Amino acid sequence: MRDIYLVRHGKPAFEGGAKRCIGWTDPELSGEGRRQMEKLSEEFAEKSIERIYTSL
């Protein structure tokens, strides 16, 4: 049996209080977003990942 994990990006740090990204943007992660990714890293540390698929 295979396990499939769906992961969303961490919370970004929006400039000027914006609430959304328009077009091609690459904002930095906020402090909360960094904490989310650290937790995710810990959760996946012991898992064997064969493939990773991403969207553009």
N, CA, C and O atoms as a DFTB+ gen file, in Angstrom:
224 C
 N C O
     1  1       0.840      -1.186       0.000
     2  2       0.000       0.000       0.000
     3  2       0.886       1.251       0.000
     4  3       1.919       1.285       0.669
     5  1       0.483       2.260      -0.741
     6  2       1.240       3.507      -0.826
     7  2       0.606       4.581       0.034
     8  3      -0.612       4.633       0.210
     9  1       1.449       5.419       0.555
    10  2       0.983       6.609       1.270
    11  2       1.203       7.813       0.368
    12  3       2.257       7.949      -0.253
    13  1       0.215       8.676       0.300
    14  2       0.325       9.917      -0.466
    15  2       0.137      11.069       0.508
    16  3      -0.836      11.113       1.261
    17  1       1.078      11.993       0.480
    18  2       1.029      13.156       1.368
    19  2       0.787      14.410       0.539
    20  3       1.493      14.650      -0.441
    21  1      -0.176      15.190       0.909
    22  2      -0.441      16.475       0.264
    23  2       0.017      17.561       1.225
    24  3      -0.432      17.621       2.370
    25  1       0.909      18.414       0.753
    26  2       1.490      19.441       1.608
    27  2       1.327      20.795       0.943
    28  3       1.601      20.952      -0.246
    29  1       0.890      21.743       1.697
    30  2       0.749      23.109       1.204
    31  2       1.929      23.939       1.690
    32  3       2.572      23.590       2.680
    33  1       2.210      25.015       1.008
    34  2       3.307      25.899       1.397
    35  2       3.041      26.518       2.768
    36  3       1.900      26.558       3.229
    37  1       4.091      26.993       3.405
    38  2       3.951      27.695       4.679
    39  2       3.402      29.096       4.467
    40  3       3.366      29.599       3.343
    41  1       2.983      29.711       5.540
    42  2       2.383      31.048       5.461
    43  2       3.441      32.079       5.037
    44  3       4.488      32.198       5.674
    45  1       3.159      32.821       3.956
    46  2       4.125      33.819       3.484
    47  2       4.045      35.122       4.270
    48  3       3.053      35.409       4.941
    49  1       5.106      35.891       4.168
    50  2       5.146      37.236       4.753
    51  2       4.763      38.206       3.642
    52  3       5.579      38.499       2.769
    53  1       3.536      38.702       3.667
    54  2       3.059      39.608       2.629
    55  2       3.561      41.023       2.878
    56  3       3.527      41.516       4.005
    57  1       4.021      41.662       1.827
    58  2       4.488      43.046       1.928
    59  2       3.319      44.006       2.013
    60  3       2.323      43.835       1.310
    61  1       3.425      44.990       2.846
    62  2       2.412      46.033       2.928
    63  2       1.055      45.564       3.403
    64  3       0.057      46.247       3.169
    65  1       0.984      44.413       4.068
    66  2      -0.289      43.930       4.591
    67  2      -1.188      43.282       3.558
    68  3      -2.359      43.025       3.835
    69  1      -0.656      43.008       2.353
    70  2      -1.470      42.348       1.321
    71  2      -1.930      40.989       1.827
    72  3      -1.291      40.402       2.700
    73  1      -3.019      40.492       1.292
    74  2      -3.574      39.215       1.727
    75  2      -3.538      38.145       0.643
    76  3      -4.028      37.037       0.862
    77  1      -2.970      38.451      -0.517
    78  2      -2.910      37.451      -1.580
    79  2      -1.746      37.752      -2.520
    80  3      -1.226      38.867      -2.565
    81  1      -1.363      36.737      -3.256
    82  2      -0.310      36.867      -4.263
    83  2      -0.980      36.922      -5.632
    84  3      -1.923      36.177      -5.896
    85  1      -0.502      37.788      -6.485
    86  2      -1.046      37.912      -7.827
    87  2       0.088      37.671      -8.814
    88  3       1.150      38.284      -8.709
    89  1      -0.141      36.778      -9.774
    90  2       0.879      36.498     -10.775
    91  2       2.002      35.656     -10.179
    92  3       1.784      34.887      -9.243
    93  1       3.185      35.806     -10.722
    94  2       4.346      35.052     -10.270
    95  2       5.025      35.814      -9.144
    96  3       5.665      36.839      -9.380
    97  1       4.890      35.328      -7.951
    98  2       5.552      35.944      -6.805
    99  2       6.284      34.864      -6.022
   100  3       5.964      33.681      -6.138
   101  1       7.249      35.267      -5.238
   102  2       8.001      34.335      -4.407
   103  2       8.294      35.002      -3.061
   104  3       9.450      35.282      -2.742
   105  1       7.232      35.257      -2.265
   106  2       7.450      35.938      -0.987
   107  2       8.175      35.045       0.019
   108  3       8.061      33.820      -0.029
   109  1       8.906      35.660       0.910
   110  2       9.563      34.946       2.002
   111  2       8.508      34.360       2.930
   112  3       7.365      34.816       2.945
   113  1       8.892      33.354       3.699
   114  2       7.989      32.821       4.710
   115  2       7.958      33.758       5.914
   116  3       8.959      34.382       6.265
   117  1       6.799      33.840       6.528
   118  2       6.671      34.604       7.765
   119  2       7.255      33.757       8.900
   120  3       7.628      32.605       8.680
   121  1       7.336      34.310      10.091
   122  2       7.791      33.547      11.249
   123  2       6.926      32.322      11.460
   124  3       7.432      31.237      11.747
   125  1       5.614      32.497      11.317
   126  2       4.692      31.364      11.445
   127  2       4.949      30.331      10.355
   128  3       4.923      29.129      10.620
   129  1       5.198      30.790       9.133
   130  2       5.482      29.888       8.023
   131  2       6.754      29.081       8.256
   132  3       6.799      27.897       7.924
   133  1       7.791      29.704       8.823
   134  2       9.024      28.977       9.153
   135  2       8.769      27.912      10.217
   136  3       9.302      26.806      10.134
   137  1       7.957      28.247      11.210
   138  2       7.610      27.261      12.250
   139  2       6.819      26.099      11.644
   140  3       7.026      24.944      12.018
   141  1       5.918      26.402      10.713
   142  2       5.149      25.348      10.050
   143  2       6.082      24.395       9.300
   144  3       5.903      23.179       9.361
   145  1       7.073      24.940       8.594
   146  2       7.988      24.108       7.822
   147  2       8.921      23.303       8.725
   148  3       9.279      22.174       8.391
   149  1       9.320      23.873       9.867
   150  2      10.147      23.125      10.816
   151  2       9.370      21.923      11.358
   152  3       9.913      20.823      11.462
   153  1       8.099      22.139      11.701
   154  2       7.258      21.047      12.194
   155  2       7.085      19.980      11.118
   156  3       7.167      18.786      11.405
   157  1       6.847      20.410       9.887
   158  2       6.693      19.476       8.777
   159  2       7.970      18.665       8.566
   160  3       7.913      17.459       8.324
   161  1       9.106      19.325       8.658
   162  2      10.392      18.651       8.515
   163  2      10.556      17.564       9.566
   164  3      11.034      16.473       9.257
   165  1      10.168      17.847      10.792
   166  2      10.241      16.859      11.864
   167  2       9.317      15.676      11.577
   168  3       9.696      14.526      11.797
   169  1       8.118      15.951      11.092
   170  2       7.151      14.889      10.817
   171  2       7.602      13.967       9.685
   172  3       7.285      12.777       9.698
   173  1       8.336      14.499       8.707
   174  2       8.761      13.711       7.557
   175  2      10.179      13.148       7.701
   176  3      10.644      12.435       6.812
   177  1      10.860      13.447       8.783
   178  2      12.258      13.042       8.953
   179  2      12.454      11.534       8.863
   180  3      13.468      11.085       8.328
   181  1      11.532      10.753       9.362
   182  2      11.675       9.299       9.388
   183  2      10.964       8.595       8.232
   184  3      10.986       7.367       8.151
   185  1      10.346       9.348       7.354
   186  2       9.598       8.742       6.249
   187  2      10.512       8.554       5.032
   188  3      11.419       9.348       4.785
   189  1      10.249       7.497       4.295
   190  2      10.991       7.242       3.066
   191  2      10.161       7.790       1.902
   192  3       9.114       7.236       1.567
   193  1      10.627       8.865       1.296
   194  2       9.910       9.519       0.202
   195  2      10.536       9.080      -1.120
   196  3      11.735       9.262      -1.328
   197  1       9.731       8.505      -2.013
   198  2      10.224       8.048      -3.308
   199  2      10.160       9.131      -4.370
   200  3      11.071       9.246      -5.190
   201  1       9.092       9.930      -4.367
   202  2       8.886      10.952      -5.394
   203  2       8.251      12.185      -4.778
   204  3       7.534      12.118      -3.779
   205  1       8.539      13.300      -5.406
   206  2       7.905      14.566      -5.023
   207  2       7.391      15.224      -6.289
   208  3       8.134      15.372      -7.259
   209  1       6.130      15.621      -6.291
   210  2       5.524      16.339      -7.416
   211  2       5.119      17.715      -6.927
   212  3       4.595      17.857      -5.822
   213  1       5.357      18.724      -7.739
   214  2       4.995      20.095      -7.374
   215  2       4.248      20.768      -8.527
   216  3       4.289      20.304      -9.666
   217  1       3.583      21.844      -8.214
   218  2       2.969      22.675      -9.249
   219  2       3.835      23.917      -9.417
   220  3       4.627      24.256      -8.537
   221  1       3.683      24.572     -10.518
   222  2       4.446      25.799     -10.765
   223  2       3.639      27.013     -10.429
   224  3       4.123      28.135     -10.576
